[in-house]
Amino acid sequence: MGNPWTVDPTETEKIELEWVDGETVRKIWLTVKKQLSVGEERAMLKQVSSVSQPMVRKKGDAPERATARIEWAEYSFARAVAYIVDWSLAHDAEKADRLPPTRQSYESLRTDAFEVIDNALDEYETKVKESKKIPAGSPKPEPTSAS
């Protein structure tokens, strides 16, 4: 058993998918991390967000609120980079057709092919979040005092 405080980067799960290309059904598999570390989650969010805080120019001016922007168009690619460790496209029989599991490869995919992968990651991410929820009726932590 590993360190209970950290994420084991070797723990993965395989996801089997099918992509329909015209009349051809193509099988795809993904090997994904079972869980992201806090550093991986934050790196993913950093890729898709920006926060701006206006400066106070004169003494006495009220500071404006900070604004946060999320680039949802980028989220799917950042999530794929964070979760996918390996995939079947890197092992294609034709060497010229092999694609490493990188952002550049994800961006080069056909829209309908990437949609299959993105939808699978949606489902997987939901499953991971649901597994972390504390069941209803579980005892709540009580504050303690240092003696």
PyRosetta script that sets phi, psi and omega in degrees:
from pyrosetta import init, pose_from_sequence

init()
pose = pose_from_sequence("MGNPWTVDPTETEKIELEWVDGETVRKIWLTVKKQLSVGEERAMLKQVSSVSQPMVRKKGDAPERATARIEWAEYSFARAVAYIVDWSLAHDAEKADRLPPTRQSYESLRTDAFEVIDNALDEYETKVKESKKIPAGSPKPEPTSAS")
pose.set_psi(1, 137.0)
pose.set_omega(1, -177.7)
pose.set_phi(2, -83.0)
pose.set_psi(2, -173.0)
pose.set_omega(2, 178.6)
pose.set_phi(3, -65.6)
pose.set_psi(3, 124.4)
pose.set_omega(3, -177.2)
pose.set_phi(4, -70.0)
pose.set_psi(4, -12.7)
pose.set_omega(4, -176.3)
pose.set_phi(5, -91.4)
pose.set_psi(5, -13.9)
pose.set_omega(5, -174.6)
pose.set_phi(6, -123.8)
pose.set_psi(6, 162.9)
pose.set_omega(6, 177.2)
pose.set_phi(7, -86.7)
pose.set_psi(7, 134.1)
pose.set_omega(7, 176.8)
pose.set_phi(8, -83.8)
pose.set_psi(8, 110.8)
pose.set_omega(8, -176.1)
pose.set_phi(9, -69.2)
pose.set_psi(9, -11.4)
pose.set_omega(9, 179.6)
pose.set_phi(10, -89.0)
pose.set_psi(10, -8.7)
pose.set_omega(10, 178.8)
pose.set_phi(11, -79.1)
pose.set_psi(11, 115.4)
pose.set_omega(11, -177.5)
pose.set_phi(12, -131.7)
pose.set_psi(12, 169.6)
pose.set_omega(12, 177.6)
pose.set_phi(13, -138.9)
pose.set_psi(13, 145.2)
pose.set_omega(13, 179.9)
pose.set_phi(14, -101.0)
pose.set_psi(14, 133.6)
pose.set_omega(14, 178.5)
pose.set_phi(15, -116.8)
pose.set_psi(15, 124.6)
pose.set_omega(15, 178.7)
pose.set_phi(16, -96.7)
pose.set_psi(16, 131.7)
pose.set_omega(16, -178.0)
pose.set_phi(17, -131.9)
pose.set_psi(17, 163.1)
pose.set_omega(17, 172.2)
pose.set_phi(18, -130.9)
pose.set_psi(18, 135.6)
pose.set_omega(18, 175.5)
pose.set_phi(19, -120.5)
pose.set_psi(19, 127.8)
pose.set_omega(19, -179.7)
pose.set_phi(20, -93.7)
pose.set_psi(20, 116.2)
pose.set_omega(20, -179.6)
pose.set_phi(21, -110.5)
pose.set_psi(21, 90.6)
pose.set_omega(21, -174.4)
pose.set_phi(22, 67.8)
pose.set_psi(22, -114.6)
pose.set_omega(22, 178.0)
pose.set_phi(23, -101.8)
pose.set_psi(23, 2.3)
pose.set_omega(23, -178.2)
pose.set_phi(24, -100.8)
pose.set_psi(24, 129.1)
pose.set_omega(24, 175.4)
pose.set_phi(25, -97.3)
pose.set_psi(25, 119.5)
pose.set_omega(25, -179.4)
pose.set_phi(26, -107.8)
pose.set_psi(26, 131.7)
pose.set_omega(26, 178.6)
pose.set_phi(27, -88.1)
pose.set_psi(27, 138.1)
pose.set_omega(27, 177.6)
pose.set_phi(28, -132.9)
pose.set_psi(28, 141.2)
pose.set_omega(28, 170.1)
pose.set_phi(29, -124.9)
pose.set_psi(29, 149.3)
pose.set_omega(29, 176.4)
pose.set_phi(30, -123.9)
pose.set_psi(30, 139.4)
pose.set_omega(30, 168.1)
pose.set_phi(31, -106.6)
pose.set_psi(31, 119.4)
pose.set_omega(31, -175.7)
pose.set_phi(32, -120.2)
pose.set_psi(32, 154.2)
pose.set_omega(32, 175.8)
pose.set_phi(33, -66.9)
pose.set_psi(33, 138.9)
pose.set_omega(33, 178.1)
pose.set_phi(34, -66.8)
pose.set_psi(34, -32.1)
pose.set_omega(34, -177.8)
pose.set_phi(35, -154.8)
pose.set_psi(35, 142.1)
pose.set_omega(35, 174.2)
pose.set_phi(36, -89.1)
pose.set_psi(36, 146.5)
pose.set_omega(36, 173.1)
pose.set_phi(37, -77.5)
pose.set_psi(37, 167.0)
pose.set_omega(37, 178.4)
pose.set_phi(38, -61.1)
pose.set_psi(38, -36.5)
pose.set_omega(38, 178.2)
pose.set_phi(39, -64.8)
pose.set_psi(39, -41.1)
pose.set_omega(39, 178.5)
pose.set_phi(40, -67.5)
pose.set_psi(40, -41.1)
pose.set_omega(40, 178.0)
pose.set_phi(41, -62.0)
pose.set_psi(41, -44.5)
pose.set_omega(41, -178.2)
pose.set_phi(42, -69.6)
pose.set_psi(42, -35.9)
pose.set_omega(42, 176.2)
pose.set_phi(43, -63.0)
pose.set_psi(43, -40.6)
pose.set_omega(43, 178.3)
pose.set_phi(44, -62.8)
pose.set_psi(44, -46.9)
pose.set_omega(44, 179.9)
pose.set_phi(45, -65.0)
pose.set_psi(45, -36.0)
pose.set_omega(45, 179.0)
pose.set_phi(46, -62.3)
pose.set_psi(46, -35.2)
pose.set_omega(46, 179.5)
pose.set_phi(47, -66.4)
pose.set_psi(47, -26.0)
pose.set_omega(47, -173.0)
pose.set_phi(48, -112.3)
pose.set_psi(48, 2.3)
pose.set_omega(48, -175.6)
pose.set_phi(49, -134.9)
pose.set_psi(49, 160.7)
pose.set_omega(49, 172.8)
pose.set_phi(50, -146.2)
pose.set_psi(50, 145.2)
pose.set_omega(50, 178.6)
pose.set_phi(51, -124.7)
pose.set_psi(51, 132.7)
pose.set_omega(51, 177.4)
pose.set_phi(52, -123.7)
pose.set_psi(52, 139.7)
pose.set_omega(52, 179.2)
pose.set_phi(53, -124.4)
pose.set_psi(53, 110.3)
pose.set_omega(53, 178.1)
pose.set_phi(54, -61.9)
pose.set_psi(54, 147.0)
pose.set_omega(54, 178.9)
pose.set_phi(55, -87.4)
pose.set_psi(55, 149.0)
pose.set_omega(55, 173.4)
pose.set_phi(56, -82.2)
pose.set_psi(56, 121.7)
pose.set_omega(56, -174.3)
pose.set_phi(57, -87.3)
pose.set_psi(57, -38.1)
pose.set_omega(57, -177.9)
pose.set_phi(58, -125.1)
pose.set_psi(58, 147.6)
pose.set_omega(58, 178.2)
pose.set_phi(59, -59.8)
pose.set_psi(59, 131.8)
pose.set_omega(59, 178.9)
pose.set_phi(60, 97.0)
pose.set_psi(60, -16.6)
pose.set_omega(60, 176.4)
pose.set_phi(61, -68.3)
pose.set_psi(61, 140.7)
pose.set_omega(61, 176.8)
pose.set_phi(62, -76.0)
pose.set_psi(62, 130.5)
pose.set_omega(62, 179.0)
pose.set_phi(63, -68.4)
pose.set_psi(63, 142.0)
pose.set_omega(63, 175.5)
pose.set_phi(64, -79.7)
pose.set_psi(64, 160.2)
pose.set_omega(64, 179.3)
pose.set_phi(65, -72.6)
pose.set_psi(65, 150.1)
pose.set_omega(65, 173.8)
pose.set_phi(66, -71.7)
pose.set_psi(66, 149.5)
pose.set_omega(66, 177.0)
pose.set_phi(67, -120.8)
pose.set_psi(67, 142.2)
pose.set_omega(67, 177.5)
pose.set_phi(68, -118.4)
pose.set_psi(68, 138.9)
pose.set_omega(68, 178.5)
pose.set_phi(69, -125.8)
pose.set_psi(69, 135.1)
pose.set_omega(69, 175.4)
pose.set_phi(70, -113.1)
pose.set_psi(70, 128.2)
pose.set_omega(70, 176.7)
pose.set_phi(71, -93.7)
pose.set_psi(71, 90.2)
pose.set_omega(71, -175.8)
pose.set_phi(72, -63.5)
pose.set_psi(72, -26.7)
pose.set_omega(72, 177.8)
pose.set_phi(73, -63.8)
pose.set_psi(73, -25.4)
pose.set_omega(73, -179.4)
pose.set_phi(74, -89.8)
pose.set_psi(74, -20.3)
pose.set_omega(74, -172.5)
pose.set_phi(75, -57.4)
pose.set_psi(75, -45.6)
pose.set_omega(75, -177.1)
pose.set_phi(76, -60.0)
pose.set_psi(76, -41.7)
pose.set_omega(76, 180.0)
pose.set_phi(77, -69.4)
pose.set_psi(77, -43.4)
pose.set_omega(77, 179.8)
pose.set_phi(78, -62.9)
pose.set_psi(78, -39.4)
pose.set_omega(78, 179.1)
pose.set_phi(79, -67.2)
pose.set_psi(79, -41.5)
pose.set_omega(79, 178.3)
pose.set_phi(80, -60.8)
pose.set_psi(80, -43.4)
pose.set_omega(80, 178.4)
pose.set_phi(81, -62.0)
pose.set_psi(81, -41.6)
pose.set_omega(81, -177.4)
pose.set_phi(82, -69.4)
pose.set_psi(82, -40.6)
pose.set_omega(82, -173.1)
pose.set_phi(83, -91.9)
pose.set_psi(83, -41.3)
pose.set_omega(83, -170.5)
pose.set_phi(84, -78.2)
pose.set_psi(84, 123.0)
pose.set_omega(84, 178.2)
pose.set_phi(85, -96.2)
pose.set_psi(85, -37.9)
pose.set_omega(85, -179.0)
pose.set_phi(86, -155.0)
pose.set_psi(86, 162.1)
pose.set_omega(86, 176.0)
pose.set_phi(87, -155.8)
pose.set_psi(87, 163.0)
pose.set_omega(87, -175.0)
pose.set_phi(88, -65.0)
pose.set_psi(88, -25.2)
pose.set_omega(88, -178.1)
pose.set_phi(89, -67.1)
pose.set_psi(89, -18.3)
pose.set_omega(89, 176.7)
pose.set_phi(90, -79.6)
pose.set_psi(90, -11.3)
pose.set_omega(90, -174.9)
pose.set_phi(91, -120.5)
pose.set_psi(91, 25.1)
pose.set_omega(91, -178.2)
pose.set_phi(92, -57.5)
pose.set_psi(92, 145.9)
pose.set_omega(92, 179.6)
pose.set_phi(93, -59.9)
pose.set_psi(93, -36.8)
pose.set_omega(93, 178.1)
pose.set_phi(94, -88.0)
pose.set_psi(94, 115.2)
pose.set_omega(94, -176.7)
pose.set_phi(95, -55.0)
pose.set_psi(95, -37.4)
pose.set_omega(95, -178.8)
pose.set_phi(96, -67.3)
pose.set_psi(96, -20.4)
pose.set_omega(96, -178.8)
pose.set_phi(97, -94.1)
pose.set_psi(97, -3.7)
pose.set_omega(97, -177.7)
pose.set_phi(98, -69.9)
pose.set_psi(98, 135.2)
pose.set_omega(98, 178.2)
pose.set_phi(99, -126.0)
pose.set_psi(99, 123.9)
pose.set_omega(99, 175.5)
pose.set_phi(100, -70.8)
pose.set_psi(100, 154.9)
pose.set_omega(100, 179.2)
pose.set_phi(101, -77.6)
pose.set_psi(101, 80.3)
pose.set_omega(101, -178.9)
pose.set_phi(102, -129.2)
pose.set_psi(102, 163.5)
pose.set_omega(102, 178.0)
pose.set_phi(103, -57.7)
pose.set_psi(103, -42.1)
pose.set_omega(103, 180.0)
pose.set_phi(104, -58.6)
pose.set_psi(104, -40.7)
pose.set_omega(104, 177.7)
pose.set_phi(105, -66.1)
pose.set_psi(105, -43.7)
pose.set_omega(105, -179.9)
pose.set_phi(106, -60.4)
pose.set_psi(106, -41.6)
pose.set_omega(106, -179.3)
pose.set_phi(107, -67.5)
pose.set_psi(107, -23.9)
pose.set_omega(107, -177.6)
pose.set_phi(108, -86.7)
pose.set_psi(108, -8.9)
pose.set_omega(108, -177.7)
pose.set_phi(109, -69.9)
pose.set_psi(109, 156.9)
pose.set_omega(109, 171.1)
pose.set_phi(110, -65.4)
pose.set_psi(110, 147.4)
pose.set_omega(110, -176.2)
pose.set_phi(111, -56.4)
pose.set_psi(111, -45.4)
pose.set_omega(111, -177.5)
pose.set_phi(112, -68.8)
pose.set_psi(112, -31.0)
pose.set_omega(112, 176.7)
pose.set_phi(113, -70.1)
pose.set_psi(113, -44.8)
pose.set_omega(113, 179.6)
pose.set_phi(114, -66.7)
pose.set_psi(114, -32.6)
pose.set_omega(114, 179.0)
pose.set_phi(115, -60.8)
pose.set_psi(115, -39.1)
pose.set_omega(115, 177.4)
pose.set_phi(116, -61.2)
pose.set_psi(116, -44.5)
pose.set_omega(116, -179.9)
pose.set_phi(117, -67.5)
pose.set_psi(117, -45.2)
pose.set_omega(117, -178.9)
pose.set_phi(118, -62.8)
pose.set_psi(118, -42.0)
pose.set_omega(118, 177.6)
pose.set_phi(119, -63.8)
pose.set_psi(119, -38.6)
pose.set_omega(119, 178.0)
pose.set_phi(120, -65.0)
pose.set_psi(120, -39.0)
pose.set_omega(120, 177.6)
pose.set_phi(121, -68.5)
pose.set_psi(121, -34.7)
pose.set_omega(121, 173.9)
pose.set_phi(122, -57.6)
pose.set_psi(122, -51.4)
pose.set_omega(122, -179.0)
pose.set_phi(123, -62.2)
pose.set_psi(123, -42.0)
pose.set_omega(123, -179.2)
pose.set_phi(124, -65.1)
pose.set_psi(124, -45.6)
pose.set_omega(124, 180.0)
pose.set_phi(125, -61.3)
pose.set_psi(125, -40.6)
pose.set_omega(125, 177.0)
pose.set_phi(126, -62.6)
pose.set_psi(126, -44.0)
pose.set_omega(126, 179.2)
pose.set_phi(127, -60.9)
pose.set_psi(127, -43.3)
pose.set_omega(127, 179.7)
pose.set_phi(128, -63.3)
pose.set_psi(128, -44.9)
pose.set_omega(128, 179.8)
pose.set_phi(129, -64.0)
pose.set_psi(129, -41.0)
pose.set_omega(129, 179.4)
pose.set_phi(130, -64.3)
pose.set_psi(130, -35.7)
pose.set_omega(130, -178.3)
pose.set_phi(131, -70.5)
pose.set_psi(131, -19.8)
pose.set_omega(131, -179.8)
pose.set_phi(132, -87.5)
pose.set_psi(132, -13.6)
pose.set_omega(132, -177.8)
pose.set_phi(133, -67.8)
pose.set_psi(133, 141.4)
pose.set_omega(133, 177.3)
pose.set_phi(134, -80.8)
pose.set_psi(134, 128.5)
pose.set_omega(134, -178.7)
pose.set_phi(135, -60.4)
pose.set_psi(135, 146.2)
pose.set_omega(135, 177.4)
pose.set_phi(136, -59.9)
pose.set_psi(136, 142.1)
pose.set_omega(136, 179.2)
pose.set_phi(137, 86.8)
pose.set_psi(137, -3.1)
pose.set_omega(137, 177.8)
pose.set_phi(138, -70.5)
pose.set_psi(138, 148.2)
pose.set_omega(138, 178.8)
pose.set_phi(139, -63.5)
pose.set_psi(139, 141.3)
pose.set_omega(139, 179.5)
pose.set_phi(140, -91.1)
pose.set_psi(140, 146.8)
pose.set_omega(140, 178.7)
pose.set_phi(141, -63.6)
pose.set_psi(141, 142.4)
pose.set_omega(141, 179.2)
pose.set_phi(142, -105.5)
pose.set_psi(142, 140.1)
pose.set_omega(142, 176.7)
pose.set_phi(143, -66.4)
pose.set_psi(143, 145.4)
pose.set_omega(143, 177.7)
pose.set_phi(144, -122.6)
pose.set_psi(144, 158.2)
pose.set_omega(144, 177.6)
pose.set_phi(145, -110.9)
pose.set_psi(145, 146.1)
pose.set_omega(145, 177.7)
pose.set_phi(146, -76.0)
pose.set_psi(146, 134.6)
pose.set_omega(146, -179.9)
pose.set_phi(147, -100.3)
pose.dump_pdb("model.pdb")
